[in-house]
Amino acid sequence: MSSQTPFLDHFLEGIGSRHTRRAYRSDLIDFLDFHAGDPSESQIAEVTKQDVRAYVRSLQSDGKSVSTQRRRLSALRRLFDWLLDRGIVEGNPARACRVDVSPPAEVSDRSRDHTSPVLSKAEVETLVRATDDAGESAVRDRALILTVLYGALRRAEVAAMNVEHVRPLGRHWVIDLPSGDGWSGAYVKVPETVVDAIEATRSRYGIDEGALWRSL
């Protein structure tokens, strides 16, 4: 496909994370195959929000996880933002589409030191609902709460998180953990609920790389 759609290669060259490049290439190829096989830039320019919504519905019909739907929609948003900046398209049809994130069922009692309190489903939902009144920071705050609860992360670990530290590993998603003088190679698994919320944060605030938690 890359020989017939060089714009895709050019777009991916601007993404710093190797893991993200690989995931986005697969995601975008899947959309291009769904939409028109191997479209040219002129054909891509004709993609509408209805096309994107149809694609998301097809993912839902195929039983794809919310995390997968989120990631593929994020890839489309970034691609069309890139095309928009270059004057190839006049708008971003993927920005008009959303994937709903279901509330978490429960928080795992897994913790490295086993001293963190275990919250009930009702307590977690109360915390998450409290972010609804946070205004502009609501999406970020929701993701931050879920990351802390599900990952059982220490404050320093959360503060040091970059976009690249959230990555797929086999069938799971993980967050890479720092050591005292850098990144140790250790990681913690997190459920798709956390990844969905982080993807929503990146999309909402246009965070492509670097620090994940930013002042607004």
N, C-alpha and C positions, 0 to 999 in steps of 0.2 A: 504493500500500500504506500510506503513512504516515497517510492519512485513516482507515484501518480499524485501524491498529496504532499509536496515538499513543505508546504506551510505547517504541517503537523510536526515535522522534524525541527523546523525553525522555532516553533512554539516551545517544544520540549527542551530545546537547548537552553532556554532561559530559566529553567527550573533547577535549583541547586541540589535538591535531595535526589540521590539515585533511586531510593525506594519510591519516592513520589513520581519520578519520571516513569519508572517501570509500570506502576499502577495506573497512571494517567494514560499512558500509551495504550494499554489493554482496554481501559474504559472508553477512550475516544474511538478506537477501532470498532468496538462493539456498537457504539452509536452510529458511526458512519456506515457500517454494514446494515444496521437497521433502517437507516434513512434512505441511502441511495447507493449502497455498494462502495464505490471508490469515487466520491464526489470531488469535483474541482472547487477552487475558491468561489467561482461564480455560483455553483450549486449550493455551497455552504451558506452563501449570502442570502439564499432564499428560505432557509430554515426559519420556521415560525414558532411562537410559543406553543401553539397547538401540536406541532411536531414533537417538541420536547416533552409536553405532557403525555402524548401518546407513547413516547419511549418509556417514561417513568411508569405508566400504567402497564406496559409490557413487562417491565422488570417485576412489578408487583404480581402480575399474573404468572410469571415464571417462578415465583416463590423466592426471589432474591431478598436478602436481609435488608433491613432499613439502613444498616451501615453501608452496604454495597450501593444502595440507591443514592444515599447521601454523597458517597465518594464520587460516583459517576456524574451526579448533578454538579458537584463542585468542579470536576474536571471540565465539564461543558461551560460553566460560568467563566472559568479562567481562560478557556480557549476563546470564547466570544468576546471577553474583555480585551484580550490581546488583538483579535481581529478588528475590534472597534477602534482601538488606538491607532491602527494602521489604515483606517479608512476603508477596510474591506467590507464591513457590515455597518449598518446605520443604527443598530441597537443590539441589546443582548437578550435574546428570547429566553435564555435559561434563568434569567433573574426573575421572571414572572411565575416560575414554577417552584413549588415547595414539596418537601417530603415531611410528613408529620412524624414527630418523635414520640413514641409511647412513654408514659411515665415508668420509672423503674419499678420492678416487682419487689425487690428486697435487696438489702446490702449484704454482701458476703461477710461472714465472720472471720475470714482469713486476714491475718495481720502478722507481720514479721515478729513483733514482740508480744502479740496477743494481749496487749493492754488497752487497745482502743475500744471504746464502747460499741456495742452492736445496736444499731438503730432499727426500729421496726419500720415496716412499709409506711405506716401512717406518719411516723416522725420524719422519714425521708421526704415524703410528699409535702409535708408542712414546710420543710426547709426550702424545697424547690419552688413551691408556690409563693414563698416570701420574696423571691426574686422578681415576681411580676410587677412589684411596685418600685423596682430599681431604675426605671427609666431607660436611658441609653445603655446602661451597663447590664441590663437584665440578662441578655444572652450570654455574655461573658461570665457573669456571676453564677448562672445556672451550671455552666460547664465546669467552673472552678469547684463548686460544691460537689458535683458528681465525681470529679477527678480525685478530690481529697478523700471522699467516702469510700469509693470503690478501690482506689489504689492504696489506701492506708499510707499515704505519703506524708513525709515530714515537711515542715514549712520550707526549709532550704531546698528540698527536692522539687517542690512545686514552683518555687520562685525561679529555679534554674531551668525550667522547661523551655525548650525551643520547639518549633513546629516539627523539625526533623526527628525529635525524640519519640514521637508517636508513630509507630510503624507496624505493618503486618509482619507476622512471623508464623509461617505455615498457615494453619487454620485460625490462628488467634491474632489479636492485637495486643501490643505491648507498649510500655513506656520505659525508655532507657533511663537508668538511674545514675546519678553522679557519685564519684568518690571524692575524697578530700582535695585532690589535685586535678580533677578532670572527670571523664566518663569511664566508669569502671568495667563496663561490659555486662553488668547486672541489669535486670529488667523486672518489671512486674506486669503480669497479665491484667488486662482490663476488659470488661464486657463491651458489647457494641453500644450500649446506652451511653457510655463515656465518649466513645469515638464519634457517635452521632452529635453529641453536644459540642464537642471540640470542632467538628466540621462546620456546625452551624455558626460557631464563634468566628472561625476563619472567614467564612462566607460573609457574615454580617459586617465585619470590620475590615475586610480586604487584607487579611494577614496571609501572605504567601510564604514567608520564611522568617527566621530569627525568633525573637522572644514571643511566646504564645500569650502570656498575660501582660496586658499593657494598660497604662492609665488612659482614661477617656476624657 
